[in-house]
Amino acid sequence: MVRKKVGLLSLLVTLMFVGGILLLHSNALAEKPILIKFNYAGPKSPPSMHPLSQAIGYLGKKLEENSKGRFKVEVYWGASLYKDDPTQYAALRSNVIQMAEVSGGRLGGEIPETFLMEFPFIFSDMNHVYRFMDGPGKDLFAPLYLKKGYKLMGLWPYGFQNFVCSKGFLAEPKDFVGVKLRIRPSKIVASQMEALGASAQPIPYMETYNALQLKTVDGAECPLAVIQAVKWHETGDFITISRHSLLFAAIIVNPKFYDGLPQDLKKVFDDTFAEATKFEHEIQESVEYKMPWIMMSERPVLQFKWLTEKERAALKEKTKPVQEKFGEKIPKAFFEAIEVTRTK
């Protein structure tokens, strides 16, 4: 009888011990944070002052804070994991990475409607951009991205593009004649530069500094914060504030990853992204306003020219054929959304 009691007691202790281990293991698994790998081609912030870089850093930090550590965000700055090309898109679709930033119309082959935002002079100002991107624009684009295997969280502006050039200011159509300008690979951008009279030279982003330094090309276009971050302003003395077109980013997520989140974390994810979007908008105009003075403090020989409305109108007129040529491929609803969000 004693042996039986001892045996039962021993078994009970063993079961309690094993149960405790299983419980601890279960708790450990439950507490393991959900990893979000975010691939981003832009420079790390800090030190970069670029609004998009700042917003992505803010988003990662706030996702961890607002989820009380249930999210862990790893941002791969400077495309250190994947370039902004088909390898990145395949990695996101297969959930190797959970988030990515796609710049400009790089997904135009899959979603040609994204070329809309590359058209010259299509937006009046940055507030017009926000009204479109945060409203009907996102509503129109989201199902197109989802159809291709990406959940669109939002559209964020890099900023309006301006010209840096070693030959002089690019303010009038005659200024562009004979000038070789680096562009990102895009038929629309190439047509725009050719309409202005320039020679369009497609060069990879990471090779542009050397091309400018060696005078393989005379200039390039980009938002001021990007020009400063990648030091293109070291290669040319003349910067024309033309704000002729928009460079934008699509922030995309793996749909299965997103759909698989617990409801409470999904709400944290959505609310935090909305918070980061507001943050990005708040700093966008401020950074663009300050950037010329920052750049001149770094390189005093720099000269800036802000285009007048008359000069912008002349360039807009020269580039009209671009929208006429490529606009036929974009549904009317997108152009209507642009106009509805424009302040008359």
N, C-alpha and C positions, 0 to 999 in steps of 0.2 A: 504493500500500500504506500509506504514511504517512497519507494522507488518511483511508483507511478506519479505521485505528487511532485517529486523532484523533476521527473521527466516532463510533466505538463508545464511546470513553472519555467523550466529551461526552454521549452518550445515557445511559451508565451513571450519570454524575454527576447528570444531570437526573432520572433515575428514583429515585436515592437521595434527592435533595432533595425530590421530590414525595412519596415514601414517608415521609420524615421528617415532612413537614407533615401528611400523613394520620394518621400515628401520634400526633403531638402533638394533633391535632384529636380523634382517637378517645379519647385519654387524658383530654382536657379534658371530653369528653362523659361519659366514665365517672365522672369525679370530681365532676360537677355534682350538688349535693345534691338530694334528693327533698323538694320543698316540701309542707308540710302547713299549710293555712289552717284555723285553728280559730276559729269564731265563738262568742262567749260573751257572754251578756247582763249578767253581773255586773260589779262594779267591779274595776279593776286592782289587782293585788297585787304588790309593795307600791304604795301605802300601805295598802290594805284588809287587815284582819285576818281577813276571812271565810275559813273553812276551805276552802270550795270554790274560791275565788279563789286562795288559797295553793297548793292542790293542782294547779290547772291551770297556774299559773306554774311549779311544781316539775316537772310532767310535761313541759312544753315544754323546759325547761332540760335535764332528764335525757335526753330523747329525742335531743337534739343531742350531749350528752356521751357517752352510752352507744353511740351509733352512730359515734362519732369523726367527727362532722361530715357524715355521709351523709344525715342528716335535717336539714332547716331548718324550724323551727316559727314561724309567724306567728300570734300570738293577737290576735284583734280584740275588745278589751275593750269592755264597755258596749254590746254589739250594734252596734258601729260599722260593721259591714259589712252585716248583716241583722238585723232584729228577730227575736225568738223567735216566729215565726209561719210560715204556709205558704210565704212566699218563702224562708226559711232552709231549710226541708225540701226544697223543689224544688231549691235550689242544691246541697244535699248529694247528693241522688239523681243529679244530673247531673254531679257531681264538680267543680263550680265551687269548692266548698269541700270539704275532705276530712274535717273533724271538726266536731262541733257539740255544744252542751249544750242539752238540752230540759228546761225546768223544769216540775215538777208534772205534771198530767195534760193538758198542752197537746196531746198526740197522742191524747187520749182518743177523738176522733172516729174515728180510724183504729184505735186499739188500746184499746177500752173497759176492758180488764182493768187498765190503769194507774190507773183510778179507785180501785182497791182501797186504794192507799196514801194516799188522801185521806180515808178514813173516820176519824172522830174516835175517839181512844183505842184504836186497833186494835193498837198496839205498846206493850209494857210499858216499855221503856227503849231506849237507843241500842244496847246490845249485842244486844238482840233484833233491832233493825233490821239490824245488820251480819250476824248469822247468816242472816237471811232474804235480804238483798240479795246477799250473796257466795255463797250456797248455792242452795237450791231456787228462790228467787225469780228469780235470774238465769237459771237453767236453763229456767224456765217462760216467761219473757218473751222470751228471745233469739230463738226461732223466730218469734214474733209480729212482732217488729221487722223481722226479715230478710224476712218475707213482704211487708212494706210498702216494702222497699228500703233498710233501714238495718241495719248491723251493730252490735249492742249490745255495747260494750266493758265497760260496767259501770253500776251504779246507785250514785250517791253521794248521801248526805243533805246537804241544806242545813242541816238541823237541825229540832228540834221548834219548833212555832209557839207564840207567846205574844201577849198583847194589849197594845197601847199605846193609851191612852185619855185624853181631856182631861176627862172627866166624873167619873171615879173608878175604883176597882178593879172588875174583872169576875170575881167569885169565886163568886157564887151565881146561880141562875137569875133571881131578882128583879132583879139588877144589870143584866141585859141588856135589860130591858123599856124600849122607847123609844129605845134607843141605835142610832145609825146607824153601821154598820161597813163600811169599805171591804173588798171581797173581789176576788180575781182572778175573771174570768169562769168560773164552774163551778157547775153545778146542784147538785152534792153539797155544796159549801161554802155555797151560798145556803140549801139545805135545813137545813144544820147551824145556821146563824145564826138562821134563822127558828124552828127547834125550841127554841132557847135563849131566844127572845123578842125578838131584835134585828131591825133592819131591814138587810137585805143590800144594799149599793150596789156594783155592779161598776164599777170604775174602773181604767183602764190603769196599770200599774206606774209609768211615768215621770210620770204626772199626780197620783200619790197625795200627794206632799209638799204641793203647793199645795192640794189638797182638804182635807188635815188642817190646814194653816196657816190657811185661810180658814174653817174649821169647816163646810165643806160636809158633812163626815162627822165623827163624834166619835172614831173610832178605827180601828184596823186590826190585822190579825194578820200575824206574820212571825217567823222565827227572830231571836233577839237580835242576832246578828252582822250580819244584813241591816238591821234597824232602825237599828243604830248607823252602818252604812256609808252609808245613804241619808238619815241625820239625821232620821228620823221621831220620834226621842225629843226633838227640839226643839219638837214640836207638842203634846205632852201630858205631864202630870206623873205619870201613873199607869201603871205597867207591872205586869201580872199574869203571873207565871210559871206558866202553866197546862199547857204541853207537851201541848196537846189534840190536835194532829194533826201529821203529818210533811210537810215540804216536801222533795221529792227532785229529783234531776236524773238524766237518762239521758244518758250520754256515748256518742254514736253516730258511726260512721265509714262512709264510702262503701264498700260491699262490694267493688266492682271494684278500687278503689284498694288495699284491704287484700289481696285475693287476688292482686294483681299484684306485691306486694312480693317480692323475693328471700327465700328461706327464712331466711337468716341475719338479715336485717333484720326479718322477721316475728317471729322469736324475740325480737329486741331490743325490738320494739314491744310484744309481749305481756308480757315480763318487766318492762319499764319501767312499763307501765300497772299491773301488779300492785304494783310498788314505790310508785307514786303513790297507789294505793288505800290501802295500808297507812299511808302518810304522812297522808292525809286523815283516816283513822280516828283516828290518834294525836293529832292536833291538835283534832279536833272537840269532844270533851268539855272539853278544857282551855280552849279559847276561850270556850265557853258558860259555864264556871264563872267566868272572869275578867271577862266582859263587863259584868255589872251594876256592878262597881267602876270599870271604865273609863268607862262611861256616866255614872256619878255624878260622876266627876272632871271630866267635860266639862260636866255640868249638875247642880250640887249640889241643886237643888230636886226632882229626880226621886225618886219613891217606888216601892219594889218590894214586891210581896207574893207569896210562894211558897204555892201552894195546898196544903192538907192533903190526905191521902188521902180523907178524908170529903168534902171539897169537890169533889175530882176525881170521886169516885163519883157525886155528885149531878148533875154536869154530864154525865157519861157516861150516866146513866140517862135524862136529858132528850133525848139525841141518839140513843138506840137506834133510833127509827123511821127514821133516815137509812140505816143499814146494812140494815135490813129492806126498805126501799124500793128501794135501788139494788143490793143484794147479789145479787138474783136474776139479774142480767145477767152475773155473774162466775162462771166455772166453779168447782166445788167444790174442785178440786185446789189452787187458790190459797189458799183459806181453810185447807185442811189444812196447807199449807206454813207459813202463819202460826203455826198451833198447834204444829206439830212443832218449830219453832225457838224457841218460847216456853219459858222456864225455869219449871218448875212450882214 
